[in-house]
Amino acid sequence: MAPHDMGSARGGETKRYNSRSVPMPTPHPSSPWRRRAPALALLALLLPGMPWAAGEAPDREEEPVKSEHVEQVEVPARRGGDPEAPVGMASTVVDPEKEPVLSDGVAGLAATVAGVAKNGQGGLFQSISIRGAARQRILQMVDSVRITGDRRAGAAVSFLDPLLIGSLDVLRGPASAAYGPGALGGVLEVLPRHFQGPVFTGGFSGEGNTTILRAAGGNENFSVGVARREADNGETATGATRNSAFRQWSAVVSGRWGIGPRQYRFTWVPSLAEDIGKPNTDFPDRTTIYPEERHQLMRFVAAGDGGWEGSAWLHAQSLDTRVTESDSARASITQESVDFGSRWRQENAVGDGVSLRWGVETFHRRNVDATERLEPAGGGTPLDQRTLNDAATDEFNLFMSAGGKRERIRWETGGRFTWLQQRNEGAADVNHAAGSGFAGVVVPLTARLSFKGHAGSGWRYATLSERFFSGTTGRGSVLGNPDLDPERSFALEAGLQWLGRHVLISGSLFRTRISDFIERVEIAPDLLTFVNLTSGTLVGVETEGNWHGQTGWHAFWGGQIVEGRDKDDQALADVSPDELFAGVGRDRQRWGFDTRLTWRAKKNDPASSEKAIGSATLLAASAFFRPAPAWRLELRAVNLLDEAYFPAADAKAQEAPGRTFGIFLTWSGG
């Protein structure tokens, strides 16, 4: 992820920064942590690191190893930590092309990372939870562009097809100082793929009879990729219909070139989706369909000698929602907005091994409108209203960070100051100003073992919808609250990572304190509003690891335990159940296979907006064969045990799809 530069690992961007780490608090005698001691001990013994996962490799004088140079010690690069992440912060980079699971979109890919789980009600707009933080508390980005959304479930980057994604970056923990407001609990960034040759893919998945097509091509300087995906309604393992149909077209156009000492890069991502179903327990008595979703995202970046970089971006989007009741009453809502912004960053060496980065960033929302038409049952007179009227946000940021290396110890610290204003026609303007900061360190303990620590703060202000929108949503009617205070968080993290010749093992303990949770509460049947409800603490341990043999064999394992309690010792919403996973596979030149077994614990202490859910054992597998160098045939399967389970504890979440098989055929030229 590169919030502040062109990133060398991104095919055209230079460096940027990232952050995260923490020590574990002593549990209260009555805390559920005591009941989880056996599982916690198992994770502590495994302390596995990111097979494909996270973190930062130790520095060694005799054999320098960094996460971007993992190949030097023959650890597979299926996944790795983001080398541009803030020092000491847990991060994972996922390549969708190398994943052994049949992904149901960006959320499905992200949920294969330790500490990340599906959240909410599912469908194309599936949301995620990162270490117990979810919805608007997770900052989502496409190519360093902040993605906003007026749905309570949070923004979604699902408008870009997984086959057009180059990598998926997951940062776990508050990162507002590096990425801006909204990174209260973590960051999910999608980086579009830059194709360097012709590629054609056709695929089919049994879940909703999904058809998948991709055509792409390009070279070092220019790339075009187009994908189409269409699905009918699916089924759960018990045969219930899931309102999950959709049609989607998306594309990525990118270019990069240099003129003299300067480099330039642009990205264009258009997307159109139609008739998107929302699967939940209200269906079919209350059916929510999104007839149309549109996105136009453009970004231009320039960088030159002297360590400077400038960028500008534009993101126009619209979403139509239609909610039909069992008595044929209907509500139709149209939401649209135009977001744009800019960033300028300067980086300079200021001493022996020390660099200083500083800059300014702006973020703006304009023409944020929401109109609603209510059509009563029996054909009465429709009622039209404008629930967001030319709403807007203006945000200005100043940021600075310094980092370096001294006697093999790497460190980084930084901060950001943000001022913003929100407004809506007929309402008083709202102004906020806040600061955030971070500090991280990586200390080699031996030639292969290193300690990493991180402390960071995050915050997010109420969205325009939470503050001003009053109308119908997929969950019922909502009244906005213009008096909401910002949410704030502070996290500590501590971890160890061991990097051997064929094994990568890491684990982290973390503690995050969140104040002034903005929660949706029911004030009457199917009538909701937003309030600063409570404060709470999230504590947990996560671990991942992988092993890579010399004949193509590999294995991975990991898991997490997260506990969230509010100030009254009640359960916090969005905290995922405990989970352990492991897998084994083999990669050869012409064939290969992967398996993944996941055990997810039950959740029997749900928050007020959730329900208790049972445990689940999930098995996924994939295999590929190359009949010729240019051709690749792949078979994938998920939920092979046909487990009937809920993917999340949301009160309206429906059971997940049953056993699903998929087949893909890809031709790559050049």
N, C-alpha and C positions, 0 to 999 in steps of 0.2 A: 504494500500500500504506500502510496506516496502523496501525502497531503500537501507537501511543500516543495516538491521538485519533480524533475522529469524522470527520475528513477532509472538507474542503469539496469536493474533487473527487469525492467518493464519494456525493453526494446525501444529505448529512446528517452527515458527520464533519468536524471542524476539522483543524488541521495535525498532522503527525507528523514523524518524521525518518528519514533514509536515509544510505548512505555508500559511497565507493569510488574508487580511482585508483593509477597506478604507473610507475616508471622501469624500463627494460629492462636486465638484466644483460649483461655482456660474455660472449659464448659461448665455451666451451672450444674449442680448436683442432680437436678431434675431434667436436665437437657436430654433430648433424643440422641445427642452424640454419645451418651453413655450406652444406650441400647444398641448403638451401631458399632461398638468397639471391635467385634470380630471382623466386620467388613473393612473398617478403617485400618486395622492392623494388616489385613491382606493387601490393601492398596499401598500402605507404607512399605511393606516388604517388596512389592513389585517395583515401586517407585518408577514404573516404566515411563519412558519418554515418548516422544512422538515418533511413531514409527514413520510416520509421514508427517510428523507433527512438529511440534513447537520448539520454541526456545532458541537459545543461542549457544553455540558450541564454545568450549573453552579455548583460550589462546595458549599455544605452546611454542616456546622458542625453538625447540629442536624439530617440531613438525607442525607448522602453523595450521590450525584448523578453524574455519569459520563455517557458519551454516551454509553459506553459498558455495563452500568448497568441500562439501561432505564427500564427494566422489573420491577425494584423495585418500580416504580411509575405507572406501568401498561400502559405505552405508548407502542404501538406495535412496534416490531422490524422489520417490513417489510422492512424499510430502516432506516439508521442511519448515523451519521457522522463517519468518519474514526477515531477511537481513536488514531491512530498512525500518523495522519496528523500533520503538523506543527501547533503550538499553534496559534489560532486566524484565521486560514485559512478555507475558506468554502470548505467542502468536503461532498461527498455523497457516500454511499455504497449501491449497488443494488444487490439483490439476484434474478437471472433470474427465479428461480423456483417459486417465489412468485409474479411475475409481472402479472397484469391483462390484458396485451395487447398481441396480437399476434405479436411477435417480428419478424422483418425482418433482424435480425442479431444484432451484437454488437452495431452498430450505432443506430438502432431502440431502443434498451434498453437505451443507453446513452441519447437519445433525450427525454426520459420521465423525465429527471432531469431539474429543473428550471435553466435557463441560458445556456442550451445546445440545439442545433438544428442541423438538417441535413444540409449538405452543399454539393455543387458540383452536379454531374450528376447522382448519384444513382447506383443501382445494388449491387452486392456482395461486391464491394469495396467502398460502400457508406462512405463518410467522414463526419465529424462533425465540428461544430463551438462552441467554449466555450467562452461566453461573448464577441463575436465578433472577436475572434482570431481563425484561422483555418489552415488547411493544415499542412505544416511543422512546424508551430508555436505551435502545440500541440504534446507533447511527449507521445507516445504510448508504453506500456510495457506489457509483459506477464511474470508473476512471477518475477518481478523486472528486467527483461531483456529488454533493449531498443530495440525496433523494428524499423528498418530503411526501407526506400522505395525510389525508384528512380522515382516514379510517382509524378507529380507536385501536385496532390491532397493530397499527404502525405502518410505516412505509414498507413497500415490497419491491425488490429488484427482480421479480419474476417476469418482468416484461422483456427480458433478454433471455433467449433460449440457451439452455446449458451447452448445446453444441457450438455456440458462438462465444463461449467464455474461455479465455486463456488461463485464468487462475482465479480462485476464490480465496480471499485473505480474511482470516478471522483473528481479531484481537480481543482478548478476554480481560475485561476490567475497565475502570474509568480512564478515558483518554481525551478529555475535553481540551487540555492544554495543547495537545498535538493536532487534534482534528476539529475542534470547535464544539459549541453547545450541541447537546444531543447524545454525545458519547458518554452517557452516564454510567452504563454498564458494559459497554463493549462496542466494537466496530465490525461491520461486515462489509467488505468491499469486493466488487466484481470488476475484473479487468478484462476487457474484450480481447478476443484472440486476433492476432495479426497473422494471416495465412501467408505462407511463402511457397505456394504451389497449388495446383488444382485438387480439390477434394469434393467427393460426392458421397452422401450417406442416405440410405433408406432404412427405415426401421419400423417395427410393429411391437406394441405391448398389449398384453391381454387385459390390462386394467382399463376399462372403458373403450376397448378396441382402438387404442391410440395409434395414429399413424404419424411418422416423423420423417421429414425430408430436409436435407441440407445440401447447398451448393456453394462452393467458395473457391477463391483463387487469389493469387497475388504474388508479390516478390518482396525484396527487402524494403522497397520504398512505398508500395501501395498494396492495399488488400481490400477485398470485398467478400462478405459472407452473408448468405440469406438462409433462413430456416422457417419451416412451417410445421406446426404441431396441431393436431386435432384429436379430440377425445369425446366419446359419448359418456353418459352417466355410468359410473362403476358400481361394484357390489362389495359389501363387506364379506367376511368369512362366513357369516351366518345367513347370507343371501339378501340382506336389506339393500335397497337402492340408495346410492350416494349421488347427491345432486352436484356432480363434479365435472360436467361436460364443459368444453370450451373449444374455441378455434383461435389460433394465434399465428401471426406473421411477425418476424423481427429480422433486423439486418444490422450489420456492422460495416462501416466504411472507415478506413484509417489510412493515413499517409504520414511519412516522415522523411525529411530531407535536410540538407545543410547548405548554407551559403556563407562561404568564408568561415569565420570563427563561430558562427551561430548555427544552432539546430532548431528545427521547427517540427511540430507534430500536430495533427488534428484527428479528431474522432467524431463520427456521426452515427447515432444509434436511433433509428426510427422503429416504432413498434405499434401494432394494432392487434387487439384481441376482441373477440365478440362472444356474446352469450355465455358468459362465465358463470357457472353455478357455484353456490355456496353450500357445501355439505354440512348440515347440522341436524340436531334432533327436532327442530321446528318443522323440517320437511317431512311430508308434503302439505301439512296444515298451513304452514306459513313459508312461502317459497321466495328466496332471494336470488335474483339473477342480475348480473352486471352486463347489460346489453352491449356496452362498448367501453373499451379502455384504449386511450391513445397516448403515445409518448413521442416527443422529438427532442433528442439530447445532442448537443454539439459542444465540443471543447477544443480550444486552440492553445498551444503551449509554445513558448519561445525561450531559449536559454543561450547563454554565450559565455565567453571568457570573462574571468573576474568573479565567477560564482553567482551570477544573477540568474533569475528565472521569473518569467511573467506568464500568466495564463488568464483566460477569460472563458466563460461558459454560459450556456443557455439551456433551459429545460422547460418545455411547454408540455402540459399534460391535461387530460380530461378523463372523467369517469362518470358513467351513467349507472344508476342503481334502480332496480324495480323490485318492490316488495308486494307480493300478492297474498291476501288473507284467504282463509277458507271460504268466506262469504263473498268472495270476488272483489272486495274493497282493494284498492291499489294505491300505492304511493310511488311516484317516479321522481328521482332526484338526479340533477346534473351538477357536477362539481368540476371546476376548471381553474387553472392557475398558470402563471408564467414565472419561473424562478430564473434568476441570473446572478452572476457574481464574478469576482476577479481576485487574483492573488499575485503578490509580488514578494519575492524572497531573495535575500542576499546571504551568501555564506563566505566567510573569510577565516583564514588561519590567524590566530592571535597569539600564538606561543608555540612552544615545543610540544607537538602532538595534540594541541587544543584547537578546536574549531568553534566558531560562533555563527549561529544562524538567526536571522531576524527578518521580520517582514510585516506586511499588512494584508488583510483579507476582508472582502466585503461579501455579503449575502443579502439578496433582496427577493421578496415575493410581491408580485403585482397581479391585479385583476383576479384576485381569489374570490370566486363567486360560487354560490350554491343556490339553486332554485329548486323548488319542490311543487309538485302537483298532486293533490289528494283527490282521488276519485272514489266517492262513497259507493257502498254496495247498493244495487238496485238502480244505478244510473242517475243519481242525483247530480246537482250542479258541482263541478269540480272547484276546488279551492287552490289558488296559486299563491305562493309566497316565496320571498327571497330571504333565505336564512343566513347567507353570507353575502354582503353587498360591497363589492370593490374593496375587500379587505386587503391588507398589505403588511409586510414586515420589512424593516430596514435594520441591518446588523453590520457593525464595524468591529474589526478585531485587530489587535496588535499582539504579536507573538515573538518570543525569543527563546533560544535554547543554546546551551554550551555543552560540549562533550569532548572526551579525549581518552587517552590511554597513558597510564603511568605505572611503570614496573609491572606490566602485564595486567593491570587492573583497568577495566574499562568502566567509564562512568558517563552519565549524562543527566542534565537537569534543565528544566525550562518552565515557562509560564506563558499565560495568555490573559489579556484583558478584553472583555466584550461589552459593548454598549448596543442596545437594541430598542426599537420602538415597534409596537403593533397597533393597528387601527382597523376599524370597521365602520362603515357608514351608520351614523346614528348612535355610536357608542364613544365613550371617552377613550382617548389614546392611553396606551399602557407603555411605560418605560422601565427598563431594567438595565443594571450594570453589574458585572460580576467578574471575578478572576478565578483562574484555576492554575494548577501547577503539578509538576511531577519530578521525581528523582529516581535514578536507577543505577545499579552497579552489577558488574559481573566479575567475580574474583576466582581465579584458578586456584584450586586447593592442591591438586596433583597434576601430573601430565595429562590426565584424562577426565578428572572430576573437577567441576566448577560449581560455585555458589552464585545464585543470582537473586537480587532483591529489588523490590520496586515499591514506591509509594506514589499515589496519584489521586487527584480529585477530579470530579466531573459534575456537570450540572446540565439541566435542560429546562427551558421555559415552556409554559403551556402552549400547545398549538393553537392556531386560529380557530379551529373547530372546537377544541375543548373550551376556549374562552368565549366564543361568539356564536357558534352554530346551535340552532334550535330547530329540530325537525326529526325526520324518520331515518332510522338506520336499520341494518340487518338484524339488530338485537332488540329493536323497539324504538320508542320516541325518546329524544334526548333534549335537555335544556342546557345550554352553555352557561359557564360561570366566569364573568369577566374579572373576578377578584382572586384568581388562583395565584399562589406564590410559586416560584421555581422549585424544582426538586434539586437536591444536592447530594453528592456522594463523596466518600473518601475511602480508599482501599489500601491495604497493605498486603504484600505477597512475598513469600520466600520459597526458594526451590533449589533443587540439586539436579545436575545433569552429568551423566557419564557417557563419554563417547569412546567406544572401543573400535577395534578394526572392523568388526562386522555387526556391532550392536550399538544402538542409541537408546538410552534410558533417561527419562526425566520425570520429575514430579514436583508439584507445587502445593503449598498451603496458602489459603487466602482468607481475608476478612474484609467485607465491604459494608460500610455504614451508609444508609440512605435516609435522608430527612425529607419530610413534607411530601410523601407519596401522593401523587395525583391519581385518585381512584374514581371509578364510576360507581355510583351507589343508586339503588332503586328507592325512589321516594313515593312511588305508587305502582300498581301493577303495570309492567311494561313502560314505565316512565322513569328515565334515568337522568342524573346530573353528575357533575364532577366536583370533588372537594379535595382539599389537602387533608387526607384521612389520618395518616399516622407516620411514624418513622420506624425503621427496622434495621436488622443486621443479617447479612448473608455470610456464612462461614462454610468452608469446604476444603476438600482435597481432591486433586485430579492427577492422573498419571497416565502415561502412554509409553510404549516402547516398540522397537522392532529389531529384527535380526535378518541379516541377508547372507546367504551362503554363496559359495563360489560356483555352484552348478545351477543357479537360477532359483533355488528354493528361498523362500522368505516367510517370515511370520511377523505378526503384530499383535498387540494387546493393549488394554487400557481401561479406563473407567473414571468415575467421579462420584463423590458424595457431597451433596449440598444441603444445607439446612438454613431456612429463613424464618425468623421470628420477629414480630413487631414489638413495640415497647411494652405491650401487655402480655407478652409471651404467647400470642396467637400466631398461627401459621400465616406467612406471607403468600400472596398469589404468585403464580408463574414459576415457582421452584419445581424443577423437574425431579422425577424419582431417581433414586440411586441406580447406577448402571455399570456393568462390566462388559467388555467385548474382547474378542480374540479372533484371529484368523490365520490361515496358512495358504500359500499358493506357490506357483512356480512359473517362471517366465523363460521361454526358449525362443529361438529365432522365429520358428514357424508356428508355435502353439504355446498355450499357457492357460492357467486357471487360477481363480481366487475364491476363497470362502470367507465368510464372516459370521460368527455366532455372537449374538447379543443377548444378555440377560438383563432385564429391567425389573427392578423391585416394584412392589405395590406402593401405592400412596394412600394411606388410610387416615391422614390428618389434613384434609383439604382446607383451603381458605374459603371465605364466604361465597366467592363467585365460582367455586370449583366443586367437583364431586370426587368421591373416593374411586380409585381405579385399581384393578388387580395387576399382578405381575405378568410378565410376558417373556417368552423365549423365542427369539427370531433368528432364522437362518437364511442367509443370502449367498448366492454363488454365481460365478460367471466363468466362461471359457471362451477362448478365441482360437482361430485357426487361419493360417495364411496359405490358401491354395496356390497363390502366386505372389511375387514381391509387392505388387501394387494393390492386392486385394486382401481384405480382412473380414472374416465372418465371425460374429460374436453372439453368444447366447448368454442371457442374463436371467436370473430368477430372484425374487424376494418373497419373504414370508413362506418359505418352502414347507414349513410345518403347519401352514394354514391356521395360524393362531388368531383367535378372536380377541382383540384387545383395543383399548382406546389409546391413540397416539399422544394424547394430552389430557390433563385433568379439567379442562374447561367444562363448565356446567352444561354447555350445549354441544360439546364435541361428539361426533359420531364415531362408530367403530371404524378402524382402518380397513383398507382393502385386504382381501384374502390373498391366497397364493396367486402369484403373477409371474408370467414368463414373457420374455422379450427377445427379439432377434434383430440384429443390425448387420448391414452389409456396407462396407466403405471401400471406395476406390481412391487412391492417392497417386497423383502423377508427379512427374518432374523430380 
